């Protein structure tokens, strides 16, 4: 693929614009919900009603991910808002990792992309929940302040001056003001992430041809390697979780079903644009911890599925 020159530049600009326009509505949705939580939910309220038991807390986080149809871009602002309000870190991580996989919009898009195959929808949702629970469990006993800077982990947004009004109209104005600042911050980091992801998408033509050599590997080594390759591809391409199944159903035809599932599970949980967005909105330490943990957990779970569940028919 020609990268340098007019055709390559036009192709890169088209990919960048398309990805940005696809991601912005979901980012705005996440920021709006985050702002509503920040302004309307009193400090300490979520801490009182939220389960103290870590297992139940993680379960509630996953349940919240199901009922809030947001993609991976929108889940980051909501994650930060939840930690500000004092939600336990494992539960917030469960929401962050589960919401882009198990929400009804993603289920429907996966079902459509694979021609009405309900088996792969169930497998993606089930394995995504397992990976989310295990990832969240690694944060048990840790607090948001351990990974998020003090300014971002503050429980109250009172310092910003937006919440001084107590009337409904005043709070609505505060939501809009908070959303504006949040969008400027999150949008800047997301644009950087999308730009880097676009570069990998432009290069994906030559990269994917090399990846197809996976078919020459046999046995358990080949299975694990194919899972690893598809996870790396998902991280680099940084596709929106509402449309990644369509892409995977095309580029993943030469890969085993387990490798395609690895693409569909790991990609929404963590990719380039999410890592950069998380690092910018929370902290580089949080982004690094999340990227490393989700990668290791997904690799272990998907490799185990590929090796020990070979008799399970998915496609």
Secondary structure, DSSP 4 states (H G I P E B T S, - for coil): ---SSHHHHHHHHHHHHHHHHHHHHHHHHHHHHHHHHHHHSPTTHHHHHS-SSHHHHHHHHHHHHHHS---HHHHHHHHHHHHHTT--HHHHHHHHHHHHHHSHHHHHHHHHHTTT-HHHHHHHHHHHHHHHHHHHHTTTT--GGGTS-HHHH-S--GGGSGGG--SHHHHHHHHHHHHHHHHHHHHHHHHHHHHHHHHHHHHHHHHHHHHGGGGG--HHHHHHHHHHHHHHHHHHH---TTTHHHHHHHHTTTS-HHHHHHHHHHHHH--HHHHHHHHHHT-HHHHHHHHHHHHHHHHHHHHHHHHH-TT----
